[in-house]
Amino acid sequence: MADVTMPQLGETVTEGTITQWFKNVGDSVAMDEILFEVSTDKVDSEVPSPVAGVLTEILAAEGDVVEVGQILCRVGDADEPVAPEPDVGSEPRAVDSPEPAAAMPSPEPVATQPTPPSPPESTSPVSEPDVVHEVNTDGVILSPVVRRLISDNALDVSQIVGTGLGGRITRADVEAVIQAKPSAVPAVPPTPADESVVAPPVTVPPVDEPVVAPSAAAPPVVTTPPEPARAAGDQIVPLNNVRKRTAEHMVMSKATSPHVLTAIEVDYERVEQVRKQRSAAWKAEEGFSLTYLPFITRAVADALRDFPHLNASFAGDHLIVHDTINMAVAVDIDFEGLLAPVVKQVDGKRLRQIAREIKDVADRTRTKQLTPDDLSGGTFTLTNAGQYGTMMQFPIINQPQVAILSTDGVKRKPVVVTDEFGNESIAIHSVGVLALAWDHRAFDGAYAAAFLDRIRTIIESRDWEAEIN
């Protein structure tokens, strides 16, 4: 009998959601045959079986959130007994808690909360059992996590619409109903009519004595956004896993880094002339269009060599300046989420190879063929909103990196050009904005501005015709 556990699907992944089982209890499983699909904050992955045999037991249902290292199922020999399926509507049987996953070593010391003293042991010889959450399932099969959420929030299971496989109620379905419920306001007990309220005496200091504020600062007032009003016809749209994780990461990034935006206008005329001359041949040779993005990526990689503190990660009270430039490129997934696969070791690669690798990771992002390695190791991030003609956007830093560059729309505009004799004239060129969001803890504005100026100089002056060959 072999236990199949939740794998480590990335450096920072600690949990995932089981989205689909491809095998049922009693089915034969071959080595490396796809066993289940799991969704994490990084990627949706189809996980192969590490062993061959018969699936004898499934311990995590579809929709369950599981931690790395947790036992998901068991695979045994063909002659081993198969665990019976639980009766519909019955309480889930107790499952031994899995051994906790080994903690990953942290590069930095982490401050921990002091451990509270253990409560005194009970004198009773019988330990108190866990609280059983009763819920009327009406014949609906629920995972333990979903069952507990429904019970704890006193929900009617018949009023919850399941969006999982075969209409199964998932954790996201229950959370959406919980979020839609109006917040309860605790009632204030009235003062009895026969009791008078007496204010405490107020001591007024003499006029010649200063009033000293208490040494302990008043606790901050924590406010929460009000519950939004809902009208007839409004829809509740549960966030998918990628959207939830993106939201969490963005809020964390804004709370972590003091974001600053610095932008610069770039004349892309040299790039545009090469694109016009080589566009048809490039499409025939490579099978995809020649865009501005590989030119910009090439220029950014060269500029990062001159400004290494941009190719860094913030760690506690110091920077980790990376020797290798791994370019994360933000890719939209049909407006349902955003991932940033990484093109590794961009420095040293020529434009054509960079273009091929950007196209490859973008295609595999949209077809859910990324591996965890494709999403790890990024040292600098590019986000390309320019395809929609944006003027300038303020992106959010991809932690723990210290900067992210937005490549915005390129348009034909009148510009002042100077010839070799210093004479000025008006010409129509392709012009766009590069907007850099950066972490003010890592460096200052002059450094960020000089970095952008270096990128602009490279784009406006390089012999791109020679580069593309």
Secondary structure, 3 states (H helix, E strand, C coil): CEEEECCCCCCCCCEEEEEEECCCCCCEECCCCEEEEEECCCCEEEEECCCCEEEEEECCCCCCEEECCCEEEEEECCCCCCCCCCCCCCCCCCCCCCCCCCCCCCCCCCCCCCCCCCCCCCCCCCCCCCCCCCCCCCCCCCCHHHHHHHHHCCCCHHHCCCCCHHHCCCHHHHHHHHHHCCCCCCCCCCCCCCCCCCCCCCCCCCCCCCCCCCCCCCCCCCCCCCCCCCCCCCCCCCCCHHHHHHHHHHHHHHHHCCEEEEEEEEECHHHHHHHHHHHHHHHHHHCCCCCCHHHHHHHHHHHHHHCHHHCEEEECCEEEECCCCCEEECEECCCCCEECCEECCCCCCCHHHHHHHHHHHHHHHHCCCCCHHHHCCCCEEEECCHHHCCCCCCCCCCCCECEEEEEEEEEEEEEEEECCCCCEEEEEEEEEEEEEEEECCCCCHHHHHHHHHHHHHHHHHCCHHHHHC
